[in-house]
């Protein structure tokens, strides 16, 4: 049973008397990434209690809202970014799909009355961190809101400075 006689799976698929033609793969053309467009991915909840997920989502919302106020930067909508939560996709792939020039990702860990938030701004082309910052605070601290606000402002200033350098 050979391909030439039209017998067998391969021959059945290609038809009798025909040989399979070699099809060359056409390289997928990559969309141009907008350097002034940023995706804020959902912050991952790494707290011992999975019910603290709401806190991570709230921090993600705050980051999106705060960064969207930066003149010259465009932030991908929350609903578009949230679909990547737990997707396992890499930064480059997400950036291609959303046509962004940078991606902000991070984690939130709440344990007892302690809170740790980490954020990284990633260049999707090289998949290298452009910037990373961690803040630790106590939830019982009366100034927790001020600490988190200062942290968000630091993220915003970094995004602004990086967008100016990328122009």
ABEGO torsion letter per residue (X at the ends): XBAAAGBEAAAAAAEBGBBBBBBBBBBBBBBBBBAABBBBBBBBBABABAAAAAAAAAAAAAAAAAAAABBGBBBBBAAAAAAABGAGBBAAAAAAAAGBABBBBEBBBBBEABBBBBBBBBBAAAGBBABBBBBBBBAABAAAAAAAAAAAAAAAAAAAAAAAAAX
